[in-house]
Amino acid sequence: MALIKEPYGLVYNTEGTLCTTYRDDDIPFAGVRSFAVEVATVNIANQGVDGRRELILIPKGIENGWKKYGLYGTWNSGTYPYGIGIIETSFVGGEYYSTSAFFKTNCQEKFVTYFNSIDYVNFPVISKGTTKRKVFSDGSIYLARERFAYVDSLSQPGNVTLRPKQDGETFNPNQHFLYVKNIQIEKKPFATSYVDGSRPAPVLCVDIPDIEYDNFVFTCWANFRNIPSVVQVIANIFTDEAGGVNRYRLQKDGADSFHLHLNDSILGSEFIAYRRLNEGWHFFLIAVHDGYTELWIDDTKYTGTKYVQSSQDKKIYIGTDFNKFEPWNNTIANIFIGKYKKPDGTVIWTDDYIREVYEAQIPFPVSNKLSIY
């Protein structure tokens, strides 16, 4: 298919580097290298792992970003599920936590349960949380346990399900290896991308002084998940900062129904869409043209009659409101800002073209740049 013509471009960092997704396991489709934003977090995990029962881990250094361990010992613990563990972390009673990490071995055939879950459930709990697991083409496995909470404050190790095939299964530390990376524990009801230490809240603003208010397209893919019932902003477009008014505000409302609306508050609030969405990645497009506002969610179009006047600031806040309230706490990818039609009036973003872009799932071109600050 033809690529977008006459773009304002993708979003770049001020030093000229392309904003990329924080983690390579969480993108809407292959090839995306546009942009991602996640909420601030602090990683409180001890980065070490150890063996369980007869399995011993012998450190072998770092290999291609993975901590490498030699597996040693003879398994004689029957159906005990845990072959490795994560060094203990201190938890506050009554607080919700999430954990995540990547694992792989070069000897999967020696195990009957293979990185099925991370468990933190050996003491009285308010919630055991839920497990997430994803397998990648290189054999690595991403594990997360989200929204677990203890009754009392305590220090607790994590246990990873990795059970050898049978009693008598032996391991040679010079032949059989375990690889671990990006261990994270955070005081959140959902797991975010890995950070070594802490990640500050994003302050992301695109300033486009030459933008045309009535000839404009903003589009992105945004990832949804079941999270607490708070408003979270994907994008805030044409904001009157002095008046504290949000002109176009694409946001999520609610905990598990994922309601979306485009909010134009010049003459009051007009909800162009108010829709339930499933967990996962969704396509969004806002087009302002000819006195109309369009909102696309996946391949469905919603239309409103209002559009912004020329008194607004020509700024777009991504992943947050202009006042930094209600930040988006998940990933946004493949952001593109462009014109709805050419100077001669030819429409670029026809309905058919928008559906083609959605269905094709292609990365936008990278020839044009916009900086953020």
C-alpha positions, 0 to 999 in steps of 0.5 A, spaced: 500 500 500 502 507 499 505 510 504 502 516 507 504 523 503 505 530 506 506 528 513 508 532 519 511 526 521 513 521 527 515 523 534 522 524 535 526 526 542 529 533 542 536 530 540 534 527 534 533 519 536 526 516 534 522 514 540 521 507 541 517 502 545 520 501 552 520 493 551 520 489 545 515 484 547 509 489 547 508 492 540 501 492 536 505 489 530 511 487 527 516 493 525 513 498 530 518 503 532 515 509 533 513 511 540 511 508 547 509 512 554 508 508 560 507 511 567 512 512 572 515 506 577 520 504 581 523 497 581 524 494 588 526 487 586 533 484 588 536 482 581 538 475 583 535 468 583 537 461 586 536 454 585 530 450 589 531 443 592 536 439 589 537 445 583 543 449 584 545 455 580 552 457 578 553 464 576 556 464 569 556 472 567 552 476 562 551 473 555 547 478 550 544 482 556 542 476 560 544 473 566 547 466 565 547 460 570 549 453 570 544 448 572 547 443 577 544 437 581 540 431 581 532 432 582 529 428 587 523 432 589 518 429 585 512 434 583 515 440 587 513 445 582 519 450 583 526 449 580 528 456 581 526 462 585 527 470 586 531 473 591 526 475 597 523 482 597 520 486 602 512 487 601 507 492 605 501 489 607 495 491 604 498 494 598 498 491 591 504 489 587 506 486 580 512 482 578 515 480 571 521 477 568 524 474 562 527 467 562 529 461 558 534 455 558 538 451 553 535 445 555 527 445 555 527 438 554 529 436 561 523 440 564 515 438 565 513 444 567 517 450 564 516 457 566 509 457 567 508 462 573 511 467 578 508 465 585 508 470 591 503 466 595 506 462 601 503 467 606 496 470 608 494 474 602 489 479 600 489 477 593 494 472 589 493 476 583 493 473 576 499 470 571 501 473 564 505 469 560 508 470 553 513 466 549 517 469 543 521 466 537 527 466 540 525 461 546 525 466 551 518 467 556 516 473 559 512 472 566 508 477 570 504 476 576 499 482 577 495 485 583 498 480 588 497 483 596 499 480 602 495 481 609 501 483 613 508 486 611 513 481 610 519 479 606 518 474 601 521 470 595 518 469 589 518 462 586 518 460 578 515 454 576 520 450 573 520 442 574 525 437 572 521 431 568 523 426 573 526 424 579 534 422 577 534 428 572 541 430 572 544 437 570 551 439 568 553 446 569 557 446 563 552 444 558 545 446 561 544 453 562 538 458 565 538 465 562 534 471 566 533 478 565 529 484 567 526 482 574 522 487 576 517 488 582 513 494 583 508 497 587 502 497 582 496 493 580 499 492 573 506 490 570 510 495 566 516 495 562 523 494 565 527 499 569 533 499 572 531 503 578 526 508 577 522 511 571 519 518 572 512 520 569 512 522 562 512 530 560 511 529 552 508 535 548 509 536 541 509 543 538 507 544 531 506 552 530 504 551 523 499 546 524 492 547 520 486 546 525 481 544 520 486 539 516 489 535 521 490 527 523 492 524 529 493 517 529 496 511 534 495 504 537 494 504 544 494 498 549 488 497 554 488 492 560 484 491 566 486 496 571 483 501 576 477 505 575 481 512 573 481 516 567 487 516 563 489 520 557 492 517 551 492 524 547 490 531 549 490 536 542 489 543 541 489 545 549 487 552 551 493 552 557 491 559 559 484 557 560 485 550 562 480 547 557 481 541 553 479 541 546 480 534 544 481 529 549 482 522 547 481 518 554 479 511 557 474 511 563 472 506 568 476 500 570 474 494 565 469 497 560 474 501 557 470 507 555 473 512 550 470 519 548 473 524 544 472 531 548 471 537 545 469 543 550 469 549 546 461 550 547 461 544 552 462 537 552 460 532 546 462 525 547 463 522 540 464 515 542 463 512 548 465 505 547 467 498 551 473 495 548 477 489 549 483 488 553 489 489 548 491 493 542 486 498 539 487 503 533 485 510 534 485 516 529 482 523 530 481 527 524 479 534 524 476 537 517 471 541 514 468 543 520 467 536 523 471 531 527 472 524 526 474 519 531 476 512 529 476 506 533 479 500 530 475 500 523 469 504 526 468 511 525 464 516 529 463 523 527 462 530 531 460 537 528 465 541 532 472 543 531 477 547 534 478 555 533 484 558 531 485 561 538 488 554 541 495 552 543 498 548 537 500 543 542 499 535 542 500 532 549 501 525 548 500 520 554 498 525 559 493 531 560 497 538 559 497 539 566 500 532 567 494 529 570 491 523 569 497 520 565 496 514 561 499 507 564 500 503 558 504 503 552 502 507 546 505 506 539 506 508 532 504 515 533 503 519 526 501 526 525 499 529 518 494 532 514 487 530 512 488 533 505 493 536 500 493 543 499 489 542 492 483 539 496 485 532 495 483 527 501 489 523 503 485 520 509 479 517 506 474 512 509 477 507 505 484 509 506 483 509 514 481 502 514 486 500 509 491 503 514 488 499 520 487 492 517 495 493 514 498 494 520 504 497 518 509 502 521 508 509 519 514 512 515 520 515 519 522 521 514 519 526 517 521 528 525 517 532 530 521 533 537 518 532 544 519 536 550 
